[in-house]
Amino acid sequence: MRFPRRRRDPVEVNLTPLIDVVFLLLIFFMVSTTFETRQALELELPESESGQDMETSPVTLVVTAAGDYRLGEQVHTAGTLGEALAAEAEQAREFGLVVEADGRATHADVVRVLDRAAGLEIRRVRIATASASTPQAETP
């Protein structure tokens, strides 16, 4: 006796849903990935409305707009800053260091002071600011 053979449909893999899922994953990763962007900010320094008046520290370092440093009555350059700060390091470790940076001083000049202070193990460093409500006197 002959049995009728069933006709088999050819087996196929439908790739359309797979391609859709791959594209959705690609779009998800493209949207969720953060790219490093460098942006420049224009800042007006230093002003603070919430700053508090602090007692005067025995060690005050002034950073001028020209890039010079004044420690006490002496003016120092970037090369002599380390030696001058090392001479005052013991007092600065005990009472802290106040950095009074001019608003027009470069960021690199201020970072140089912070770097030298960290190298001398001065941990208490404060940045002096002027109150935003009081007008500042211009320095020559």
Secondary structure, DSSP 4 states (H G I P E B T S, - for coil): -PPPPPPPPPP----HHHHHHHHHHHHHHHHH-------------SEESS----PPPSEEEEE-TTS-EEETTEEE-TTTHHHHHHHTHHHHHHH-EEEEE-TTS-HHHHHHHHHHHHHTT---EEE--EETTSPPPPP-
